[in-house]
Amino acid sequence: MLFQFFRKKKQANSRNTAKARLNNVLMADRLKVSPEVMNQIKKRIQESVGQYVEIDISDIEMQVEQKGSGVTLSTKVAIKDTKKKR
């Protein structure tokens, strides 16, 4: 019983990792850029937003949508706290 608990958790993590990778590949395909470029975009967003607020880097979602003749990139960033001014 105890071993099933840990096995399910590991499977869920593997499933989430695979899902995130597939999502990155699909987004890159829609934008006509490589997955490496998509990862660079995500990293830049983390750095930019992270200058002003504390963020949860494991909880950043990016979504690509086709709208008419254009493509929209939407990003959702989980904010933990504001950074204190020094």
HELIX and SHEET records of a PDB file:
HELIX    1   1 LEU A    2  LEU A   31  1                                  30    
HELIX    2   2 PRO A   35  GLY A   50  1                                  16    
SHEET    1   A 2 VAL A  53  LYS A  67  0                                        
SHEET    2   A 2 GLY A  70  THR A  82 -1                                        
END                                                                             
